[in-house]
Structure formats: structure tokens, C-alpha cells
Amino acid sequence: MPKILNPSSVRAPFGHYSHGLLVSPGASLLVTSGQLGIGADEVVPDDVEGQADLCFKAIDAILAEGGMSFADVIRVNGFVTRREDFPIYMAVRDRYTMDPKPVSTLIIVNGFTRPEFLVEVEVTAAKIL
């Protein structure tokens, strides 16, 4: 299990994440590309919650393919197009992430490759061999 790094000299995290995680040498590392809110059926939900859920479901499948789960995720990078979608995205993220809480970044961006996309998520996972 990674070592949680939340120094007392740094403001406590704003939400359910860690400031840092230290992974032991010899861990297997899995890095995903950004996943967009589109299903295998090419359907894109109209709302950020539906899209974020699809992003995390895709990541779950990628993790499983690599022999990992959300318990192995050490970093989550989220990107949304609207500031008001921040709490909705965070609620979806928190349904998937586990302890120890991964480090996390959320960035508000101008847009993605197609205008209907509202959110994109990528993760890094590490598993001790």
C-alpha cells in the first residue's frame, strides 16, 4: 500500500484526496489515457454526471484488464468545461476512489475534441508485485 503524505505544514486537502502518495520500488505501474464520457455504443450523455460515470467505468475496465482496481489508483486527473460541474464531477469521482485516497487534480478547460464532451478523466495506478 502506498504511504500517504499529508504533511501538517500543508493545508489539509479540500476533499477526498491525498496531497501525496509514496509508492514502493518494484510496483507495477498503469497509466491511462484520458477517458471521455462516451459509451461503446457511441452515446454521449447530455450531463456531466452521466459522462463522468462513463469515464470512470472505462477506467475500471482498463484497470481490470491490467489486473488492478480502483484500490490501486494513486492519481486522478479530471478535466471539466464548466466550473459549476465541479461538485458533480467530485461526487462521481468519490464513488469510485478508495483508500488510500489518491492524489487528485481537477482543471477547468475550454473544451475537448468534440463540443458535446464535458469531462475527461485519466488515472495512474500502482500495484506492489
DRENSEFI-356625 format. One record per residue (C-alpha): residue number from 1; x negated, y negated, z negated; residue in three letters. Coordinates in Angstrom, 3 decimals. Layout:
# DRENSEFI-356625
   papa         xx         yy         zz   pagu
    NUM          X          Y          Z    Ala
...
//
This chain:
# DRENSEFI-356625
   papa         xx         yy         zz   pagu
      1      0.000      0.000      0.000    Met
      2     -1.337     -3.479      0.829    Pro
      3     -2.403     -5.721     -2.040    Lys
      4     -0.050     -8.690     -2.464    Ile
      5     -1.831    -12.064     -2.554    Leu
      6      0.296    -14.843     -4.083    Asn
      7     -2.268    -16.991     -5.959    Pro
      8     -0.892    -19.043     -8.840    Ser
      9     -2.718    -22.085     -7.384    Ser
     10     -0.461    -21.963     -4.287    Val
     11      3.221    -22.934     -4.331    Arg
     12      5.437    -19.851     -4.613    Ala
     13      6.853    -18.584     -1.291    Pro
     14     10.049    -20.325     -0.121    Phe
     15     11.771    -16.990      0.477    Gly
     16     11.343    -13.233      0.522    His
     17      7.785    -13.031      1.826    Tyr
     18      4.210    -12.882      0.517    Ser
     19      1.541    -15.513      1.147    His
     20     -0.972    -12.794      1.962    Gly
     21     -1.410     -9.035      2.114    Leu
     22     -4.760     -7.273      1.972    Leu
     23     -4.857     -4.016      3.939    Val
     24     -7.377     -1.342      3.017    Ser
     25    -10.040     -0.305      5.528    Pro
     26     -9.083      2.645      7.699    Gly
     27     -5.431      1.686      8.100    Ala
     28     -3.687      2.345     11.385    Ser
     29     -2.558     -0.972     12.922    Leu
     30      0.525     -1.518     15.096    Leu
     31      1.244     -4.876     16.758    Val
     32      4.445     -5.538     18.700    Thr
     33      5.151     -7.952     21.483    Ser
     34      7.864    -10.484     20.792    Gly
     35     11.255     -8.810     20.971    Gln
     36     14.202    -10.767     22.342    Leu
     37     17.889    -10.406     21.497    Gly
     38     18.852     -8.249     24.439    Ile
     39     20.042     -4.665     24.354    Gly
     40     19.048     -1.782     26.618    Ala
     41     22.409     -2.411     28.321    Asp
     42     21.170     -5.944     29.245    Glu
     43     23.814     -7.560     26.999    Val
     44     22.710    -10.700     25.144    Val
     45     24.905    -11.641     22.147    Pro
     46     26.048    -15.273     22.038    Asp
     47     24.946    -15.795     18.433    Asp
     48     21.597    -15.815     16.661    Val
     49     22.685    -13.149     14.155    Glu
     50     23.520    -10.652     16.908    Gly
     51     20.319    -11.447     18.773    Gln
     52     18.139    -11.240     15.651    Ala
     53     19.704     -7.890     14.777    Asp
     54     18.814     -6.580     18.254    Leu
     55     15.241     -7.890     17.833    Cys
     56     14.820     -6.001     14.564    Phe
     57     16.476     -2.849     15.937    Lys
     58     13.998     -2.885     18.844    Ala
     59     11.126     -3.347     16.390    Ile
     60     12.477     -0.454     14.306    Asp
     61     12.334      1.787     17.400    Ala
     62      8.781      0.665     18.203    Ile
     63      7.682      1.293     14.609    Leu
     64      9.261      4.767     14.660    Ala
     65      7.509      5.567     17.942    Glu
     66      4.236      4.685     16.186    Gly
     67      5.046      6.809     13.130    Gly
     68      5.825      3.781     10.977    Met
     69      8.793      1.989      9.421    Ser
     70      9.619     -1.449      8.069    Phe
     71      7.902     -0.352      4.845    Ala
     72      4.628     -0.634      6.820    Asp
     73      5.251     -4.144      8.201    Val
     74      2.709     -6.639      6.903    Ile
     75      3.546     -9.681      9.090    Arg
     76      6.704    -11.048     10.719    Val
     77      6.619    -13.942     13.186    Asn
     78     10.026    -15.353     14.071    Gly
     79     10.900    -17.993     16.619    Phe
     80     14.290    -19.720     16.859    Val
     81     15.514    -22.511     19.129    Thr
     82     17.743    -24.298     16.613    Arg
     83     16.897    -25.451     13.097    Arg
     84     20.439    -24.636     11.926    Glu
     85     19.823    -20.956     12.755    Asp
     86     17.039    -20.708     10.150    Phe
     87     19.212    -19.269      7.320    Pro
     88     20.999    -16.829      9.627    Ile
     89     17.713    -15.508     11.007    Tyr
     90     16.280    -15.230      7.481    Met
     91     19.296    -13.231      6.279    Ala
     92     18.838    -10.730      9.133    Val
     93     15.079    -10.540      8.531    Arg
     94     15.648     -9.888      4.836    Asp
     95     17.966     -6.944      5.644    Arg
     96     15.108     -5.196      7.432    Tyr
     97     11.967     -6.106      5.499    Thr
     98     10.902     -4.104      2.449    Met
     99      8.483     -4.323     -0.464    Asp
    100      5.818     -5.401     -0.486    Pro
    101      7.316     -8.414      1.256    Lys
    102      5.389     -9.054      4.477    Pro
    103      3.784    -12.369      5.244    Val
    104      6.131    -14.367      7.434    Ser
    105      6.162    -17.373      9.742    Thr
    106      9.198    -18.996     11.350    Leu
    107      8.728    -21.515     14.126    Ile
    108     11.330    -23.642     15.889    Ile
    109     10.648    -23.634     19.627    Val
    110     12.074    -25.430     22.629    Asn
    111     13.192    -22.252     24.387    Gly
    112     12.396    -18.845     25.822    Phe
    113     12.197    -17.288     29.283    Thr
    114     15.989    -17.391     29.692    Arg
    115     18.244    -20.105     28.253    Pro
    116     20.600    -17.653     26.514    Glu
    117     17.830    -16.329     24.243    Phe
    118     17.992    -17.902     20.766    Leu
    119     15.447    -15.864     18.794    Val
    120     12.293    -13.799     19.272    Glu
    121     10.528    -11.663     16.664    Val
    122      7.158     -9.912     16.560    Glu
    123      5.581     -7.893     13.779    Val
    124      2.307     -6.384     12.681    Thr
    125      2.353     -3.142     10.697    Ala
    126     -0.398     -1.193      8.950    Ala
    127     -0.323      2.309      7.528    Lys
    128     -3.002      3.922      5.418    Ile
    129     -4.214      7.062      7.165    Leu
//
